[in-house]
Structure formats: C-alpha cells, structure tokens
Amino acid sequence: MPRQLALALLATAAMGAAIADSLAETAVQVGPRPFFLIDNMDEGALKETLAACQAGPFTRSDWSIGHRGAPLKFPEHTVESNLAAARMGAGILECDVTFTVDKELVCRHAQNDLHTTTNILATDLADTCVTPFTPASGDQPARAECRTSEITLEQFRTLTPKMDAANRSATTVEDYLDGTAGWRTDLYAANPATLMTHAESIELFRSLGAKFTPELKAPSVEMPFDGFSQRDFAQKLIDEYKAAGVPASDVWAQSFNLDDVLYWIEAEPEFGAQAVYLIDHYAIDGWSPMDPATWPQTMTELKQMGVNYVAPPTWVLVTVDDNGAMVPSVWAEEANAAGLNIIAWTVERSGNLRNGGGWYYQSVAEITDNDGDVFNLLHVLHEEVGVVGVFSDWPATTTYYANCFGLE
C-alpha cells in the first residue's frame, strides 16, 4: 500500500473516532434555518404545529437523509459535509459511488464531475481531463470534463474538493472554478475538505451512528472497463459493506439503472430487499406522473420484480388539485397501492422559493411562493404520500420536521 494512501486511511479513521466522541457528547443541533423557514410560512395550523416544536430536544431520524452530506454549504461527499449532516440529525448518509482508473470505489456524484467539484483544472492532473478547459467564446460557454476513471486513487487523494459549480462564462480556469451560486456559500470550503473512498465513507458513517445509502453511479466510460463489468461494479459496492461487517438492514443501495437493482435482488437478496430504484422517467418524452399509460413499467410490475423501494424527485409525487391544494400525484397513489416504499429527493436544493421553487417544485409551482413552502411539501409527502424518507441538502430541515411529527 502506498505510504500516502496508508496515511490517508489512518487520518480518516482518526477523524471518524474524534467525530464520534464529539457527537456522543453533543445533542443534535438544527441551527437557525428551520426557524427561518417557519417564520416565512403562511399563517395556519402547520405553521403553529411546527413553531410549537422549537424547544426540541432534537434527535437523529432515519426519515432525514443527508444528500451528499450537507452540500447546501459544504463541499459534497466530503468528511466535513457528512459531519455537518450527522450533527443536524440525518440518520442515513449517502455516498454516490464511482471508480478510479485502478477500479477503486470513491464518493463522487458523477464519474465525470471532477472539473466542477474539485480543483483538478488548476493542478497538473488537468492533463488527464478528457475535455481540457476551453474558455467561453461568443455563444459558446466554457467547458471541461474530468473523470475519476482517468486517474488513480492516489492521484484522486491529491485533489481539493470545492462546492459543485462552474462559471460557464469564464475565460480562465480561475474564473471557471469560481461559480458557486449566491444562495450557497464558499465559506465552509475555505479550508480544504477531505475526500473519501467508499470504504472510508462506511467507516465514517458508522462512527457517526448513521446508516448507509450508497448510489451506484452510471459510468461515463464504456463497460466493461478494462475487464471491470457493470455487475462487477455493483457487486464490489456490496462487498465493501460485507467486508466491513455492516448488516444489510442498515443499507439502502440505490441506482437509476433497474438492471443494477434486479442484480442485487438476485445476487445479494438481503441487500436487494432494500435496494432503491431511483426514478428518472421524466427524461422520457411524453412521460407524466399523472398518466400511467406513459410509464415504462406499472408499479405492480416493479413490485413483482422484487423491487421494494422507489425514489423519484419530489415533484413527481405531488400535484395541485382543483381547489388549489397540494395533493399526491397519480404516480404516488399507484406506488402506494402496489405496496412500494417511497423515498423522495431532494429538498433544500432549490435556493429561494419565491418564484415557484424551480425544478423540484415544478408540479406545484403555482402554489409555491415563499421559502417556508418547503415544510408544506414535506407535510404532504409525509401525511398524504407516506414517504419513508426525504433526501435533503441541509438535513436540519428534514430532521426538524421528523422530530416534530415523531418520525424516527
């Protein structure tokens, strides 16, 4: 084992132990944001109920899932981002899983996102990028593409993570890397954050008392990759939990690829029982959560395949009725009727909600006009859709709601 790798493993383990000791002595803290959101809500029974919970105490909840940690303010998929999420009470933490050229599993949202999530373009490793930095010119935006599959794990460890963003109008690398949205912040990226392998995320999350929801990311390279097949990839993810002695009941492995989920159901039935089929059917022309005729599979068909968990984006699960109220979509009703468990993604990812809320609120944009509406969405997801968990970029919000309504 290279000395640099060994030192990194020891450092991560030591950090995890120190964090665990710290959390053992500190109650869950939700900070000011949930109160800011409640203050912004329209007057009504839900606002009164949530306000009455402000004294806490707050505890960890599996209903509150850290989406890449807490990337509203921390560089995603880092030790620091997940520490923040755990301190905010996220009971389940996520590592999006991809691989390096030496087939080591690492936590990144995509195999080809290093140009927006790290400083790779400002390092000697920029030469490994499949698309070198090209400055904006005329109507053409700045572009680049850098992949974990082009570098070794040892090289990956030399990178500095940053907030996921790029300035598409940039004419220099420095400006390209400086694209963080105004409603996020670079404040907590000022000190270098700590990248993780998938195996290190397992040890860290366990030390924090959290459970696990790894996502097998679609490779950007053609598979098999140097003999490494998609099934090898899916199996290696599970094998790292088995090697760490993590019970299958604590793991919700995810994939947008139904074949990955079906593989786990067949090859690793204990893990497959909680495998999560991530839904991106909205990318299909003509698909609608209100029209079952447009769906590639019925909910009953998915259940018959052995799928027990489905996870669409929030807007797929809700609509607005004739009275102007937020209600479950047909998709949500059919999923419930088939006995599927539903997980929703992702709140606190939209910035300000005053003008309809953006992509995650598109089906309820007409009744979304202030930041407090995130709690209206959570309430319908809980009370009427019956979701078993919600991903959040700032888990204090979902933790606050979960505690207020007794969701463990």
C-alpha positions as CSV (number, residue, x, y, z in Angstrom):
1,M,0.0,0.0,0.0
2,P,1.5,3.4,-0.9
3,R,2.5,5.4,2.1
4,Q,0.3,8.4,1.1
5,L,-2.8,6.0,0.9
6,A,-1.9,4.5,4.3
7,L,-1.6,7.9,5.9
8,A,-4.9,9.0,4.4
9,L,-6.7,5.9,5.7
10,L,-5.3,6.4,9.2
11,A,-6.2,10.1,9.1
12,T,-9.8,9.4,8.1
13,A,-10.1,6.7,10.8
14,A,-8.7,9.0,13.5
15,M,-11.0,11.8,12.3
16,G,-14.0,9.5,12.4
17,A,-13.2,8.4,16.0
18,A,-12.8,12.0,17.1
19,I,-16.1,13.0,15.5
20,A,-17.9,10.1,17.1
21,D,-16.7,11.1,20.5
22,S,-17.8,14.7,19.8
23,L,-21.2,13.7,18.7
24,A,-21.7,11.4,21.7
25,E,-21.4,14.5,23.8
26,T,-23.5,16.8,21.7
27,A,-27.2,16.7,21.1
28,V,-28.5,17.1,17.5
29,Q,-28.4,20.8,16.6
30,V,-30.7,22.1,13.8
31,G,-29.4,25.7,13.8
32,P,-31.5,28.8,12.7
33,R,-32.6,27.7,9.3
34,P,-35.7,25.7,10.3
35,F,-36.9,28.6,12.3
36,F,-36.3,31.0,9.4
37,L,-38.4,28.8,7.2
38,I,-41.2,28.6,9.8
39,D,-41.2,32.3,10.2
40,N,-41.7,32.6,6.4
41,M,-44.6,30.2,6.2
42,D,-48.2,31.5,5.6
43,E,-50.3,31.5,8.8
44,G,-52.1,28.3,9.5
45,A,-52.2,25.1,11.5
46,L,-49.0,23.6,10.1
47,K,-47.0,26.7,11.0
48,E,-48.4,26.7,14.5
49,T,-47.6,23.0,15.0
50,L,-44.0,23.4,13.7
51,A,-43.5,26.5,15.8
52,A,-44.6,24.6,18.9
53,C,-41.7,22.2,18.4
54,Q,-38.9,24.8,18.6
55,A,-37.7,23.9,22.1
56,G,-36.7,20.4,21.0
57,P,-34.8,18.4,22.0
58,F,-34.0,17.1,18.6
59,T,-32.7,13.6,17.9
60,R,-31.4,11.6,14.9
61,S,-34.1,10.4,12.4
62,D,-33.8,7.9,9.5
63,W,-36.5,9.9,7.8
64,S,-33.9,12.6,7.4
65,I,-31.4,11.6,4.7
66,G,-28.2,13.6,4.0
67,H,-28.0,14.1,0.3
68,R,-24.2,14.0,-0.4
69,G,-23.8,15.1,3.2
70,A,-24.9,18.8,3.6
71,P,-23.9,20.4,0.3
72,L,-26.0,23.5,0.7
73,K,-22.9,24.9,2.4
74,F,-20.2,22.2,2.5
75,P,-18.4,20.6,-0.4
76,E,-20.3,17.5,-1.2
77,H,-19.2,13.9,-0.5
78,T,-16.6,15.1,2.0
79,V,-15.9,14.1,5.6
80,E,-16.9,17.7,6.6
81,S,-20.2,17.7,4.7
82,N,-21.3,14.4,6.3
83,L,-20.2,15.5,9.7
84,A,-22.5,18.5,9.3
85,A,-25.3,16.3,8.2
86,A,-24.9,14.0,11.1
87,R,-24.8,16.9,13.6
88,M,-28.1,18.0,12.0
89,G,-29.6,14.6,12.8
90,A,-29.5,12.8,9.4
91,G,-30.0,9.2,10.3
92,I,-28.9,8.0,6.8
93,L,-26.0,9.3,4.8
94,E,-25.1,9.0,1.1
95,C,-22.0,8.1,-0.8
96,D,-22.5,8.3,-4.6
97,V,-20.1,5.6,-5.8
98,T,-17.9,5.7,-8.9
99,F,-14.5,4.3,-9.6
100,T,-10.9,5.4,-10.5
101,V,-8.7,4.1,-13.3
102,D,-7.4,1.5,-10.8
103,K,-11.0,0.4,-10.1
104,E,-11.1,1.8,-6.6
105,L,-14.6,3.0,-5.4
106,V,-14.8,6.6,-4.4
107,C,-17.5,9.1,-3.4
108,R,-18.4,11.4,-6.2
109,H,-21.8,12.4,-7.6
110,A,-20.6,11.5,-11.1
111,Q,-17.6,9.9,-12.6
112,N,-17.2,13.0,-14.8
113,D,-17.6,15.8,-12.3
114,L,-14.1,16.5,-11.1
115,H,-13.9,19.7,-13.1
116,T,-16.8,21.2,-11.0
117,T,-16.3,19.5,-7.7
118,T,-12.5,19.7,-7.3
119,N,-9.6,21.9,-8.2
120,I,-8.3,19.4,-10.8
121,L,-8.2,22.0,-13.6
122,A,-5.8,24.1,-11.5
123,T,-3.4,21.2,-11.0
124,D,-1.0,19.1,-13.0
125,L,-3.8,16.5,-13.3
126,A,-5.6,18.8,-15.7
127,D,-3.7,16.9,-18.4
128,T,-5.8,13.8,-17.7
129,C,-9.1,15.5,-18.4
130,V,-10.9,14.1,-21.4
131,T,-12.1,17.6,-22.4
132,P,-9.5,20.2,-21.4
133,F,-10.7,23.6,-20.2
134,T,-11.9,25.6,-23.1
135,P,-12.8,29.3,-22.4
136,A,-16.1,30.8,-23.2
137,S,-16.2,32.4,-26.6
138,G,-19.1,34.2,-28.3
139,D,-22.2,32.0,-27.9
140,Q,-20.1,29.0,-26.7
141,P,-19.9,28.5,-22.9
142,A,-16.7,27.5,-21.2
143,R,-16.4,23.7,-20.9
144,A,-14.3,20.9,-19.5
145,E,-14.7,17.3,-18.4
146,C,-12.6,15.5,-15.9
147,R,-13.2,11.9,-14.8
148,T,-12.2,9.8,-11.9
149,S,-11.7,6.9,-14.4
150,E,-8.7,8.8,-15.8
151,I,-6.7,9.0,-12.5
152,T,-5.6,6.6,-9.8
153,L,-6.9,6.6,-6.3
154,E,-3.5,8.1,-5.1
155,Q,-3.9,10.9,-7.6
156,F,-7.6,11.4,-6.6
157,R,-6.4,12.0,-3.0
158,T,-4.3,14.9,-4.0
159,L,-7.3,16.9,-5.2
160,T,-9.0,19.6,-3.2
161,P,-12.8,19.4,-3.1
162,K,-14.9,22.5,-3.7
163,M,-18.5,23.5,-4.0
164,D,-20.1,21.9,-7.1
165,A,-20.3,24.7,-9.6
166,A,-18.7,26.2,-12.7
167,N,-18.8,29.7,-14.2
168,R,-19.8,28.9,-17.8
169,S,-18.9,32.4,-19.0
170,A,-15.3,32.1,-17.7
171,T,-12.3,32.8,-19.9
172,T,-9.8,31.5,-17.3
173,V,-9.6,28.4,-15.2
174,E,-9.7,30.5,-12.0
175,D,-12.9,32.1,-13.0
176,Y,-14.4,28.8,-14.2
177,L,-13.8,27.3,-10.8
178,D,-15.4,30.3,-9.1
179,G,-19.1,29.7,-9.9
180,T,-20.8,28.9,-6.6
181,A,-24.5,30.1,-6.6
182,G,-25.3,33.1,-4.5
183,W,-27.7,31.1,-2.3
184,R,-24.9,28.6,-1.4
185,T,-21.6,29.7,0.0
186,D,-17.8,29.1,-0.3
187,L,-17.4,30.0,3.4
188,Y,-17.0,26.4,4.5
189,A,-14.8,25.4,1.6
190,A,-12.2,27.9,2.6
191,N,-10.3,25.2,4.5
192,P,-9.5,22.1,2.4
193,A,-12.2,19.5,2.9
194,T,-11.5,15.8,2.9
195,L,-12.3,13.4,0.0
196,M,-13.4,9.9,0.8
197,T,-13.3,6.4,-0.7
198,H,-16.5,4.4,-0.5
199,A,-14.9,2.2,2.2
200,E,-13.8,5.2,4.2
201,S,-17.4,6.5,4.0
202,I,-18.6,3.3,5.5
203,E,-16.3,3.7,8.5
204,L,-17.1,7.3,8.9
205,F,-20.9,6.9,8.7
206,R,-20.7,4.0,11.2
207,S,-18.6,6.1,13.6
208,L,-21.3,8.8,13.4
209,G,-24.1,6.3,14.2
210,A,-25.7,6.7,10.8
211,K,-26.9,4.2,8.3
212,F,-26.0,4.0,4.6
213,T,-27.5,4.7,1.2
214,P,-24.8,4.3,-1.5
215,E,-25.7,5.1,-5.1
216,L,-24.1,3.2,-7.9
217,K,-23.5,5.9,-10.5
218,A,-23.7,5.4,-14.2
219,P,-20.2,5.1,-15.6
220,S,-19.1,7.7,-18.1
221,V,-16.8,5.1,-19.7
222,E,-17.9,2.1,-21.7
223,M,-18.4,-1.0,-19.7
224,P,-16.7,-3.4,-19.2
225,F,-13.9,-1.0,-18.3
226,D,-10.5,-2.9,-18.6
227,G,-12.4,-6.1,-17.7
228,F,-14.5,-4.5,-14.9
229,S,-18.1,-5.1,-15.8
230,Q,-21.2,-3.4,-14.6
231,R,-22.0,-6.4,-12.5
232,D,-18.5,-6.4,-11.0
233,F,-19.1,-2.7,-10.1
234,A,-22.5,-3.5,-8.5
235,Q,-21.0,-6.4,-6.6
236,K,-18.0,-4.5,-5.4
237,L,-20.2,-1.9,-3.8
238,I,-22.0,-4.6,-1.8
239,D,-18.8,-6.4,-1.0
240,E,-17.4,-3.4,0.8
241,Y,-20.3,-3.4,3.2
242,K,-19.9,-7.1,3.8
243,A,-16.2,-6.7,4.4
244,A,-16.9,-4.0,7.0
245,G,-19.5,-6.2,8.7
246,V,-22.4,-3.9,8.1
247,P,-25.8,-5.6,8.3
248,A,-27.9,-5.5,5.1
249,S,-30.7,-4.0,7.1
250,D,-28.7,-0.8,7.5
251,V,-28.0,-0.3,3.8
252,W,-30.2,1.1,1.1
253,A,-28.2,0.6,-2.1
254,Q,-29.5,2.9,-5.0
255,S,-29.3,3.0,-8.7
256,F,-31.1,4.7,-11.6
257,N,-30.4,1.5,-13.6
258,L,-33.1,-1.0,-13.0
259,D,-30.8,-3.8,-14.0
260,D,-28.5,-2.9,-11.1
261,V,-31.4,-3.2,-8.7
262,L,-32.5,-6.5,-10.2
263,Y,-28.9,-7.8,-9.9
264,W,-28.8,-7.0,-6.2
265,I,-32.2,-8.7,-5.7
266,E,-31.0,-11.8,-7.4
267,A,-27.3,-12.0,-6.3
268,E,-27.5,-10.4,-2.9
269,P,-31.1,-10.8,-1.7
270,E,-30.6,-9.5,1.8
271,F,-29.2,-6.2,0.4
272,G,-31.6,-6.4,-2.6
273,A,-34.6,-6.3,-0.3
274,Q,-33.8,-2.7,0.5
275,A,-32.4,-1.8,-2.9
276,V,-33.8,1.6,-4.2
277,Y,-34.8,2.1,-7.7
278,L,-34.2,5.8,-8.5
279,I,-36.7,7.1,-10.9
280,D,-35.7,9.3,-13.8
281,H,-38.6,8.5,-16.2
282,Y,-39.2,12.3,-16.5
283,A,-36.4,12.1,-19.1
284,I,-38.7,10.1,-21.4
285,D,-40.6,12.2,-24.0
286,G,-44.2,12.4,-23.1
287,W,-43.8,10.8,-19.6
288,S,-46.2,12.1,-16.9
289,P,-46.6,11.2,-13.3
290,M,-50.4,11.7,-13.9
291,D,-50.7,9.3,-16.8
292,P,-49.9,5.6,-16.2
293,A,-50.1,5.0,-19.9
294,T,-46.7,6.8,-20.3
295,W,-44.9,4.7,-17.7
296,P,-42.3,2.1,-18.7
297,Q,-43.5,-0.2,-16.0
298,T,-46.5,-0.3,-13.8
299,M,-46.0,-0.2,-10.1
300,T,-47.4,-3.7,-9.8
301,E,-44.8,-4.9,-12.3
302,L,-42.0,-3.3,-10.3
303,K,-43.2,-5.0,-7.2
304,Q,-43.5,-8.3,-9.0
305,M,-39.8,-7.9,-10.0
306,G,-38.9,-7.8,-6.3
307,V,-38.4,-4.0,-6.1
308,N,-39.5,-2.7,-2.7
309,Y,-38.2,0.9,-2.7
310,V,-38.7,3.6,-5.3
311,A,-37.3,7.1,-5.2
312,P,-38.5,9.8,-7.6
313,P,-37.8,13.6,-7.4
314,T,-40.2,15.5,-5.1
315,W,-42.3,17.0,-7.9
316,V,-43.2,13.6,-9.3
317,L,-45.1,12.8,-6.0
318,V,-47.3,15.8,-5.8
319,T,-49.8,17.9,-7.8
320,V,-52.3,20.7,-7.3
321,D,-56.0,19.8,-7.2
322,D,-58.9,21.9,-8.4
323,N,-59.1,23.7,-5.0
324,G,-55.5,24.8,-5.2
325,A,-54.3,22.3,-2.6
326,M,-51.2,20.2,-2.8
327,V,-52.1,16.5,-3.1
328,P,-50.5,13.2,-4.1
329,S,-49.9,12.5,-7.8
330,V,-51.3,9.5,-9.6
331,W,-47.8,8.1,-9.6
332,A,-47.6,8.3,-5.8
333,E,-51.1,6.8,-5.4
334,E,-50.2,3.9,-7.6
335,A,-46.9,3.3,-5.9
336,N,-48.7,3.1,-2.5
337,A,-51.4,0.8,-3.9
338,A,-48.6,-1.6,-5.1
339,G,-47.1,-1.7,-1.6
340,L,-43.9,0.1,-2.6
341,N,-41.9,2.2,-0.1
342,I,-41.2,5.7,-1.4
343,I,-38.2,7.9,-0.8
344,A,-38.2,11.5,-2.1
345,W,-35.3,13.6,-3.4
346,T,-34.2,16.4,-2.8
347,V,-35.3,19.4,-0.7
348,E,-33.1,22.4,0.2
349,R,-31.6,22.1,-3.3
350,S,-33.6,24.9,-5.0
351,G,-32.4,28.2,-3.5
352,N,-35.1,30.8,-2.9
353,L,-38.7,29.5,-3.5
354,R,-40.4,32.9,-4.0
355,N,-40.9,32.4,-7.8
356,G,-42.3,28.9,-7.9
357,G,-39.3,26.9,-6.5
358,G,-37.7,25.7,-9.7
359,W,-37.2,22.2,-11.0
360,Y,-38.0,20.3,-7.7
361,Y,-41.3,22.2,-7.3
362,Q,-42.5,22.3,-11.0
363,S,-45.7,20.3,-10.4
364,V,-46.7,22.7,-7.6
365,A,-45.1,25.9,-8.8
366,E,-48.4,27.8,-8.8
367,I,-48.7,27.5,-5.0
368,T,-45.0,27.9,-4.2
369,D,-44.1,31.4,-3.3
370,N,-42.0,31.6,-0.1
371,D,-39.2,29.6,1.5
372,G,-41.5,28.2,4.1
373,D,-43.3,26.2,1.5
374,V,-40.6,23.5,1.9
375,F,-42.5,22.5,5.0
376,N,-45.8,22.4,3.2
377,L,-44.2,20.0,0.7
378,L,-42.7,17.9,3.5
379,H,-46.1,17.7,5.2
380,V,-47.8,16.4,2.1
381,L,-45.0,13.9,1.5
382,H,-45.4,12.6,5.0
383,E,-49.1,12.8,5.7
384,E,-50.6,12.0,2.3
385,V,-47.9,10.4,0.2
386,G,-46.4,8.4,3.1
387,V,-42.7,8.6,2.1
388,V,-40.3,6.7,4.4
389,G,-37.5,9.3,4.0
390,V,-36.5,12.5,2.3
391,F,-33.1,13.5,0.9
392,S,-32.0,17.0,1.9
393,D,-29.0,19.2,1.1
394,W,-29.5,20.7,4.6
395,P,-30.8,17.9,6.8
396,A,-31.7,20.2,9.7
397,T,-34.9,21.0,7.8
398,T,-36.0,17.3,7.5
399,T,-34.8,16.5,11.0
400,Y,-36.8,19.3,12.4
401,Y,-40.0,18.1,10.6
402,A,-39.3,14.5,11.6
403,N,-38.9,15.3,15.2
404,C,-42.0,17.5,15.3
405,F,-44.1,14.6,13.9
406,G,-42.4,11.7,15.7
407,L,-40.7,10.2,12.8
408,E,-37.7,8.1,14.0
